[in-house]
Amino acid sequence: MNEVVGRDDLLLLTLDTLRYDVAVELAATGRLPNLSAHLPGGAWEQRHAPGNFTYASHQAMFAGFLPTPASPGPHPRLFAARFAGSESTAGRTFVFDAPHLVAGLAARGYRTVCIGGVGFFNKQGALGNVLPGFFQESHWEPEFSVASPTSFESQVERAEKVVAQLPPEQRLFLFLNASALHQPNWFHLPGATRESGDSRASHAAALEYIDRHVGRLFDAMSSRRRCFAIVSSDHGTAYGDDGHTGHRLGHDCVWTVPYSHFFLEPTT
């Protein structure tokens, strides 16, 4: 990462609430052609989330604690704040002297941009300003929210505009929190209604919706130079698993998440 930072653009795409089992099932059955084309071996990596709901998980990720590989560790991290005694900081780790990765990358000359999705990024109150406040530039519109059936394509359109407006030499760290998977998601499943509600099937349909538009995001991020992309869930969510619904709880379907990172080669 010490070679990547300063040379490449960076993308962190969090697929908010994406369940590991749903992501694996759709990739294995060919229902995620655009994402699977970039996943190493066409498969997601199984990891453990650093938090069981959006705010906690993103606070950890911005501090350098990305989801941890599910196999026994220790596992060297890509990014880490400098502090004594860290057992997951290694020679290849990008170490920053800042309270979070966003500020660490800004200190290295990156333009840091947030395109928010769920309520913790909506800038509608004090709490909704905390995470966007890490960034030099942040965007949120009602069209990006969980209530919008076209949230992800609207977010991608904003990302395209952000990239287009940057000077060619300016490095970019773009963070996008995709809200489409979060409840409510029933409107992504043909035939579902508000009364029928959300389900594992509508969650899967929302992921297919994201896949239909993610290629545009990848093209934009690799339009100027190579981009290092991290695509991950921040936590899963329950749809009746052992009687549980939602997240901010300690069930395996919440703690286990899909993760991948890869390079997007320049398109020009």
LUMDRENRO-853936 format. One record per residue: z, x, y of N, C-alpha, C in turn. Coordinates in steps of 0.2 Angstrom, whole numbers, padded with zeros to 4 digits, always signed. Each point is the difference from the previous one (the first is absolute). Layout:
ZXYZXYZXY/...
! end
This chain:
+0000+0004-0006+0000-0004+0006+0000+0004+0006/+0002+0006+0000+0000+0005+0006-0007+0002+0002/-0005-0001-0005-0007+0001+0001-0003-0006+0003/+0002-0006-0003-0003-0006+0002+0002-0002+0007/+0007+0001+0002+0002-0002+0006-0003+0004+0006/-0003-0002+0005-0003+0004+0005-0008+0000-0001/-0002-0001-0007-0007+0001-0001-0003-0007-0001/+0003-0004-0004-0003-0007-0002+0004-0006+0004/-0004-0005+0000+0003-0006+0003+0005-0003-0006/+0004-0004+0002+0005-0003-0005+0000-0007+0000/+0001-0004-0006+0000-0007+0000+0006-0002-0005/+0005-0004+0003+0005-0003-0005-0001-0007+0001/-0002-0003-0006-0002-0007-0001+0006-0003-0005/+0004-0004+0003+0005-0003-0004-0002-0007-0002/-0001-0002-0006-0002-0006-0002+0007-0004-0002/+0002-0004+0006+0007-0002+0000+0001-0005-0006/+0005+0001-0004+0003-0004-0005-0004+0000-0007/-0005+0005+0000-0004+0000-0006+0003+0002-0006/+0000-0004-0005+0003+0001-0007-0004+0005-0004/+0004+0005-0003-0004+0005-0005-0004-0004-0005/+0003-0005-0004-0003-0003-0005-0007-0003+0002/+0000-0003+0006-0006-0004+0002-0005+0006+0002/+0002+0005+0003-0005+0005+0002-0003+0003-0006/+0004+0002-0005-0003+0003-0006-0004-0005-0004/+0002-0006+0000-0005-0005-0004-0006-0001+0003/-0001+0000+0007-0006-0001+0003-0004+0006+0000/+0003+0006+0001-0004+0006-0001-0003+0000-0007/+0004-0001-0005-0003+0001-0007-0005-0005-0002/+0000-0006+0004-0005-0005-0002-0006+0000+0005/-0001+0005+0004-0005+0001+0004+0000-0005+0006/+0005-0002+0002+0001-0005+0006+0001+0003+0006/+0001+0007+0000+0001+0004+0007-0005+0005+0000/-0007-0001+0001-0005+0005-0001+0001+0005+0006/+0002-0002+0006+0000+0005+0006+0006+0004+0000/+0006-0003-0002+0006+0005-0001-0001+0004-0006/-0002-0003-0005+0000+0004-0007-0005+0006+0001/-0005+0000+0004-0005+0005+0001+0003+0006+0003/+0006+0000+0003+0003+0005+0003+0007+0002-0004/+0002-0004-0004+0007+0002-0004-0002+0005-0005/+0004+0006+0000-0002+0005-0005+0001-0003-0007/-0006+0000-0004-0001-0003-0006+0000-0007+0000/-0001-0003+0006-0001-0007+0001+0007-0004-0002/+0005+0004+0001+0007-0004-0002+0005+0002+0005/+0005-0005+0001+0005+0001+0004+0006+0004-0003/+0003+0004+0004+0006+0003-0002+0006-0004+0000/+0005+0000-0005+0006-0004+0000+0005+0004+0004/+0003-0003+0005+0005+0003+0004+0006-0005+0001/+0005+0003+0003+0006-0004+0002+0001+0000+0007/+0001-0006+0003+0000-0001+0007+0006+0003+0003/+0000+0002+0006+0006+0003+0004+0004-0005+0003/-0002-0007-0001+0004-0005+0003-0003-0007-0003/+0004-0005+0000-0002-0006-0003-0002-0006+0005/-0001+0002+0006-0003-0004+0005-0004+0004+0005/-0004-0003+0004-0004+0004+0005+0003+0005+0004/+0005-0003+0004+0003+0005+0005+0004+0006-0003/+0003-0001-0005+0004+0006-0004-0005+0004-0002/-0005-0002-0004-0005+0004-0003-0004+0004+0005/-0002-0003+0006-0004+0004+0004+0004+0005+0004/+0006-0002+0002+0005+0005+0003+0000+0006-0005/+0000-0001-0006+0001+0006-0005-0007+0004+0000/-0006-0004+0000-0006+0003-0001-0002+0004+0006/+0002-0002+0006-0001+0003+0006+0004+0006+0001/+0006+0001-0004+0004+0006+0000-0003+0005-0005/-0005-0002-0004-0003+0004-0005+0001-0002-0007/+0004-0005-0001+0002-0002-0007-0005-0005-0002/-0006+0002-0002-0005-0005-0003+0003-0002-0007/-0003-0005-0003+0002-0003-0006+0000+0006-0005/+0005+0001-0004+0002+0005-0005-0004-0001-0007/-0003+0005-0003-0003-0001-0006+0005-0002-0005/-0002-0005-0005+0005-0003-0004+0002+0005-0006/-0003+0005-0001+0002+0005-0005+0006+0004+0003/+0004+0003-0005+0006+0004+0003-0002+0006+0004/+0004+0001+0005-0002+0005+0005+0004+0007-0001/+0001+0004+0006-0002-0002+0007-0008+0000+0001/-0002-0004+0005-0007+0000+0002-0001+0003+0007/-0003+0005+0001-0001+0003+0007-0004-0006+0004/+0002+0000+0006-0003-0005+0005-0005+0003+0004/-0005-0005+0002-0005+0002+0005+0002+0002+0006/+0005-0004+0003+0003+0001+0007+0008+0000-0001/+0003+0004+0005+0007+0000+0000+0003+0002+0007/+0005-0004+0002+0003+0003+0006+0004+0006-0002/+0001+0005+0004+0004+0006-0001+0007-0002-0001/+0003+0001-0005+0007+0000-0001+0003+0004-0006/+0005+0003+0001+0003+0004-0005+0001-0003-0007/-0001+0003-0006+0001-0002-0006-0004-0005-0003/-0006-0002+0003-0005-0004-0003-0003+0003-0006/+0001-0004-0006-0003+0002-0006-0007-0002-0001/-0003-0004+0004-0006-0002-0001-0005+0003+0005/+0002+0004+0004-0004+0004+0005-0002+0007-0003/-0007+0000-0001-0003+0006-0003-0004+0004+0004/-0004+0005-0002-0004+0004+0004-0006-0003+0003/-0002-0005-0004-0006-0004+0002+0002-0006+0005/+0006-0001+0001+0002-0006+0004-0001+0001+0007/-0003-0004+0004+0000+0000+0007+0007-0002+0003/+0003+0005+0003+0007-0001+0002+0000+0000+0008/+0003-0006+0002+0000-0001+0008+0007+0000+0003/+0000+0002+0006+0006+0001+0003+0000-0006+0005/+0001-0006-0002+0000-0006+0003+0004-0006-0004/+0002-0005+0004+0004-0005-0004-0005-0004-0005/-0006+0000+0001-0005-0003-0005-0006+0003+0000/-0004-0002-0005-0007+0003-0001-0005-0001+0006/+0001-0006+0002-0005-0002+0006+0001+0005+0006/+0006+0001+0002+0001+0005+0005-0001+0007-0002/+0001+0002-0006-0002+0006-0003-0008+0001+0001/-0004-0005-0002-0007+0001+0001-0002+0000+0007/+0003-0004+0004-0002+0000+0007+0001+0007+0003/+0006+0003-0002+0001+0007+0002-0005+0005-0002/-0004-0002-0005-0006+0005-0003-0006-0003+0003/+0000-0004+0005-0006-0002+0004-0004-0006-0003/+0003-0004-0004-0003-0006-0003+0001-0006+0005/-0005-0004+0001+0001-0006+0003+0003-0005-0005/+0006-0003+0001+0003-0004-0005-0001-0007+0002/-0002-0004-0005-0002-0007+0001+0003-0005-0005/+0003-0005+0002+0002-0005-0005-0003-0007+0001/-0003-0002-0006-0003-0007+0000+0005-0004-0004/+0004-0004+0003+0005-0004-0004-0002-0006-0003/+0004-0002-0005-0001-0006-0004+0005-0005+0000/+0005+0001-0004+0006-0004-0001+0005+0000+0006/+0005-0004+0000+0004-0001+0006+0003+0006+0003/+0002+0005-0005+0003+0006+0003-0004+0004+0004/-0007-0002+0001-0004+0004+0004-0003-0005+0006/+0003-0006+0001-0004-0005+0004+0002+0001+0008/+0005+0005+0001+0002+0001+0007+0002-0006+0004/+0002-0005-0003+0002-0006+0003+0008+0000+0002/+0003+0005-0002+0007+0000+0001+0003+0007-0001/+0006+0002+0001+0003+0007+0000-0002+0003-0007/+0002-0004-0005-0001+0003-0007-0008+0001-0002/-0004-0005+0003-0007+0001-0001-0003+0005+0003/+0004+0004+0005-0003+0005+0004+0002+0007-0003/+0005+0000-0005+0003+0007-0002-0006+0004-0003/-0003-0003-0005-0005+0005-0004-0006+0001+0004/-0003-0005+0003-0006+0001+0005+0002+0005+0005/+0007+0000+0002+0002+0005+0006-0001+0007-0002/+0000+0002-0007-0001+0007-0002-0007+0003+0003/-0005-0005+0001-0007+0002+0001-0002+0001+0007/-0005+0004+0002-0002+0000+0006-0004-0006+0002/-0003-0003-0005-0004-0006+0002+0001-0005-0006/+0002-0007+0001+0001-0004-0005-0004-0007+0002/-0002-0003-0006-0003-0007+0001+0002-0005-0004/+0001-0006+0002+0002-0006-0004-0003-0006+0004/-0003-0004-0004-0002-0007+0002+0001-0005-0005/+0001-0006+0002+0001-0006-0005-0005+0000-0006/-0006+0003+0002-0005+0000-0005+0001+0005-0006/+0005+0005+0002+0002+0005-0005+0006-0002-0005/+0002-0006+0002+0007-0002-0003-0001-0003-0007/+0006-0001-0003+0000-0003-0007-0003-0007+0000/+0000-0004+0005-0003-0007+0001-0007+0000+0000/-0004+0006+0001-0007+0000+0002-0004+0001-0007/-0004-0005-0002-0004+0001-0006-0005+0006+0001/-0002+0002+0006-0004+0006+0002+0003+0006+0002/+0007+0001-0002+0004+0005+0003-0003+0007-0001/-0002+0002-0006-0002+0007-0001-0007+0001+0003/-0005-0004+0000-0006+0001+0003+0001+0001+0008/+0005-0004+0003+0001+0001+0007+0004+0007+0001/+0004+0002-0004+0003+0007+0001-0005+0005-0001/-0005-0001-0005-0005+0005-0001-0004+0001+0006/-0002-0006+0003-0004+0000+0006+0003+0004+0006/+0007-0001+0001+0004+0004+0005+0000+0007-0002/+0000+0002-0006+0000+0007-0002-0007+0003+0002/-0005-0003-0002-0007+0002+0002+0000+0001+0008/+0003-0004+0004+0000+0001+0007+0004+0006+0002/+0005+0001-0003+0005+0006+0001-0004+0006-0001/-0003+0001-0006-0004+0006-0002-0006+0001+0005/-0003-0005+0002-0006+0000+0004+0002+0003+0007/+0006-0002+0002+0002+0002+0007+0003+0007+0001/+0001+0004-0006+0003+0006+0000-0005+0006+0002/+0001+0005+0004-0004+0005+0001-0001+0004-0007/-0006+0002-0001-0002+0003-0007+0005+0005-0002/+0003+0004+0004+0005+0006-0002+0007-0002-0001/+0002-0007+0002+0006-0002-0001+0002-0002-0007/+0005+0003-0003+0003-0002-0007+0003-0006+0001/+0000-0004-0006+0003-0007+0000+0005-0001-0006/+0005-0002+0001+0005-0003-0005+0000-0008+0001/-0003-0003-0004+0000-0008+0000+0004-0003-0005/+0005-0004+0002+0004-0004-0005-0002-0007+0001/-0002-0003-0006-0001-0007+0000+0004-0003-0006/+0004-0005+0003+0004-0005-0005-0004-0006-0001/-0003-0001-0006-0004-0005-0002+0005-0006-0002/-0001-0006+0003+0005-0005-0001-0003-0005-0005/-0006+0000-0002-0003-0005-0004+0004-0002-0006/+0003+0005-0003+0003-0002-0007+0007-0003+0001/+0003+0001+0006+0006-0003+0001+0000-0008+0000/+0005-0003-0002+0001-0007+0000-0001-0003+0008/-0004-0005+0002-0004-0004-0005-0007+0003-0002/-0002+0000-0006-0006+0002-0002-0004-0005-0004/+0002-0006+0000-0003-0005-0004-0007-0001+0002/-0002+0001+0007-0006-0002+0002-0006+0005-0002/+0002+0005-0003-0005+0005-0003-0002-0002-0007/+0003-0005-0003-0002-0002-0007-0004-0007+0000/-0006+0000-0002-0004-0006+0001+0003-0005-0004/+0001-0006+0003+0003-0006-0003+0007-0001+0001/+0004+0006+0002+0007-0001+0002+0001-0004+0006/+0006-0003+0001+0002-0003+0006+0006+0002+0003/+0002-0002+0006+0007+0001+0002+0005-0003-0004/-0001-0005-0003+0004-0004-0004+0001+0004-0007/-0005+0003-0003+0000+0004-0006+0004+0006+0001/-0001+0003+0006+0004+0006+0002-0003+0006-0002/+0004+0006+0001-0002+0006-0002+0002+0002-0008/-0004+0004-0003+0001+0002-0007-0003+0007-0001/+0002+0002-0006-0003+0007-0002-0008+0000+0000/-0003-0006-0001-0007-0001+0000-0003+0001+0007/+0004-0003+0005-0002+0000+0007+0001+0007+0003/+0005+0003-0003+0002+0007+0002-0006+0005-0002/-0003-0001-0006-0005+0003-0003-0007-0001+0004/-0001-0006+0002-0005-0002+0004+0000+0003+0007/+0006+0001+0003+0001+0003+0006-0002+0008+0000/+0001+0003-0006-0002+0007-0001-0007+0000-0001/-0003-0004-0003-0008+0000+0000-0003-0001+0007/+0003-0004+0004-0002-0001+0007+0000+0007+0003/+0006+0003+0000+0001+0007+0003-0006+0004-0003/-0001+0000-0006-0005+0005-0003-0007-0001+0003/-0002-0007+0002-0006-0001+0002-0001+0003+0007/+0005+0002+0004-0001+0002+0007+0003+0007+0000/+0003+0003-0005+0003+0007+0001-0005+0005+0001/-0006-0001-0003-0006+0005+0001-0001+0002+0007/+0000-0006+0005-0001+0001+0007+0005+0005+0003/+0006-0001-0002+0006+0004+0002-0001+0007-0002/-0002+0001-0006-0001+0007-0003-0006+0003+0004/-0006-0003+0001-0005+0002+0004+0001+0002+0007/+0004-0004+0003+0002+0002+0007+0004+0006+0000/+0005+0001-0005+0005+0006+0000-0004+0006-0002/-0005+0000-0003-0004+0006-0002-0006+0001+0004/-0001-0004+0006-0006+0000+0003-0001+0007+0005/+0006+0003+0001+0000+0006+0005+0001+0006-0004/+0005+0000-0005+0001+0006-0004+0004-0003-0006/+0002+0005-0005+0003-0002-0006+0007-0003+0002/+0002-0005-0004+0006-0004+0001+0004+0001-0007/+0006+0001+0001+0005+0000-0005+0003-0007+0000/+0000-0004-0005+0002-0007+0000+0005-0001-0005/+0006-0003+0002+0005-0003-0005+0000-0007+0000/-0001-0003-0006+0000-0007-0001+0006-0002-0004/+0004-0004+0002+0006-0002-0004+0003-0006+0002/+0004-0003-0005+0004-0006+0002+0006+0003+0003/+0004-0004+0004+0006+0002+0002+0006-0003-0004/-0002-0005-0004+0005-0003-0005-0004-0006-0003/+0002-0002-0006-0003-0006-0003+0004-0007+0002/-0002-0005-0003+0003-0006+0001+0000-0005-0006/+0005-0004-0001+0001-0004-0006-0003-0007+0001/-0003-0002-0005-0002-0007-0001+0003-0004-0006/+0006-0001+0001+0004-0003-0006+0002+0005-0005/-0001+0007+0001+0002+0004-0005+0008+0000-0002/+0002-0002-0006+0007+0000-0001+0003-0005+0005/-0003-0005+0002+0003-0005+0005+0000+0003+0007/-0003+0006+0002+0000+0002+0007-0007-0002+0003/+0001-0001+0007-0006-0001+0004+0001+0005+0006/-0005+0003+0002+0000+0004+0006+0002+0007-0001/+0003+0004+0005+0002+0007-0001+0006+0001+0004/+0002+0006+0002+0007+0002+0002+0005-0002-0005/-0002+0002-0006+0004-0001-0006-0002+0006-0005/+0004+0001-0005+0000+0005-0005-0004-0001-0006/-0005-0003+0000-0004-0002-0006-0005+0006-0001/-0002+0001-0006-0005+0005-0002-0007-0001+0003/-0001-0007+0001-0007-0002+0003+0000+0002+0008/+0006+0001+0002+0000+0002+0008+0001+0007+0000/+0003+0004-0004+0001+0007+0001-0006+0004-0003/-0004-0003-0004-0006+0004-0003-0006-0002+0004/-0004+0005+0002-0005-0001+0005-0006+0005-0002/-0006-0003+0002-0006+0004-0001-0001+0005+0006/-0003+0006-0002+0000+0005+0005-0007+0004-0001/-0003+0003+0005-0005+0005-0001-0001+0004+0006/-0003+0006-0001-0002+0004+0006-0006+0003-0002/-0005+0001+0005-0006+0003-0001-0004+0002+0006/-0005+0004+0000-0004+0002+0006-0006-0005+0000/-0001-0002+0006-0006-0003+0002-0005+0005+0003/-0006+0001-0003-0004+0005+0003-0004-0003+0006/-0002+0004+0004-0004-0002+0006-0006-0004-0002/-0002-0005+0004-0006-0004-0001-0006+0002+0004/+0001+0005+0004-0005+0002+0005-0001+0008-0001/
! end
